[in-house]
Amino acid sequence: MRCSARVFAGGAAFVCAAALWSSPARAGGISVARFGGEHGYPVTNNATAIYYNPAGIADSENTHVFLDLTAAWRHVTYVHTPAASDVPEPAGATGANTDKANLFNIIPSPMIGLTTKFGNFALGAGFYTPFGVQATWDQNNRFKNSKSYPGPVDGAQRWFVLEGQIRSSYYTLAAAYHVPDTGLSIGISGNLVQSMIDLLRARILTAKNDVAAEGRSWLDVSGWQGSFGAGIMYEAVPKQLWFGASYQSRPGVSGGMKLSGTLKNDFGGALSEDKVDAHQDFPDVVQLGARWRARKDVELRLFGDYTRWSSFKDQCISAQDKPCAGPTRVLDIPRDWHDSFAVRAGGSVWVSPAAELLAGAGYYSSAVPNSTLDPTLPDWNAVSFTLGGRVAIMKNLHTELSYSQFFSPTRDNSGKSTLNPPISPNAGGVYTQDLGVVNLNVDIAF
């Protein structure tokens, strides 16, 4: 964990905002389930099936320990387009809200899984993070030594985020059963979900981007929810063709998420700390896939997911244990995301019984509309290309390494942002992203 301090007019804010298990979103809102690499999908039988499709663990053998590390690098830029609601920049602070903001982060995210099979039954347990985003934005060195306007040193995106993370991590138990003589396996899972928001941003009570009056606001909330998963796997042609389908419910199932903690503000040197709740609702996910062993040394895969981000309507902050309405509502940030989908295709070629070459390509749709796009949770449509390999180091020990490069078009929501005072400063501007993901995993059988 890396703790940092950001100094601003009227005081200082301290925030530990970079835990090591929240990868940057690839696309589709803040969906970050990339553990397992090219073998992490809804027709797999390794331990990542605990999330992708719990029925898959019934097609495994013996006991497996699966250790996975996904490491992503991401470069993001944001240039705000002046809007009618903007407060004019004072002399001496030109560019405070319109200079290019930059982010370059390298973020690891672990996954741990354990499966065991006895007869036609299988059990599994795992820890992983399917939803999350983390960001620490660069400072604007033009204002590094400014005594009149120290706030803009934190970048033009500071009205939405200086640094922080939003994350939901899962602790999962799964069970599966292979129905004899049918080719059918069924599985269920139960998840204990640990969710949090840790976000530092520039803010004033009028929600305008007034350089002369800006303060800082730090939201630090967390909570636990329950959820479940279910899936089926069908071996249509023995040892050649498999189909899989799974469902993961929303965290909290249908009751949404309530995260409790504190909101600390410094407005013009006036410090406050309030106990608050943050209310939000993450999506449920449907996943489908097929795997075809075309030859003994060739396998083809096709799979995808549909993620119902339309459930993420807003992030509403209220006084603790009070409704997020009327006088007890502190802030309500509209999201109004729409459902997203992903489609991926891949294949493997075995150059020897112990060595597998693999490749894949995918398309990911964005969940974030232009109206509510902002630097806190930016999102893009993307295509990806993956290359990698898997090697049997010994009979019961396999390791896989792959790299995926994502390509996203520039987004420009200038004049289309509906985030305006008194909700927040206008978020219209030009957004770009470059993203690469390395996946390394080890599968140990006993």
Secondary structure, DSSP 8 states (H G I E B T S, - for coil): --EEEEEETTEEEEEE---SS-----SSTTB---TTGGG-STT--STTHHHH-GGGGGG--SEEEEEEEEEEEEEEEEEE---TT-----TT-TTTTTS-EEEEEEEEEEEEEEEEEETTEEEEEEEEEEEEEEEEB---GGGTT-SS--GGGG-GGGGT-SEEEEEEEEEEEEEEEEETTTTEEEEEEEEEEEEEEEEEEEE-TT----GGG-EEEEEEEEEEEEEEEEEEEEEEETTTEEEEEEEE--TTTTS-EEEEEEEEEEETTEEEEEEEEEEE----EEEEEEEEEEETTEEEEEEEEEE-GGG--EEEEEETTS-SSGGGEEEEEE-----EEEEEEEEEEEEETTEEEEEEEEEE-----GGG--TTS----EEEEEEEEEEEEETTEEEEEEEEEEE---EE-TTT----TTTSS---EEEEEEEEEEEEEEEEE-
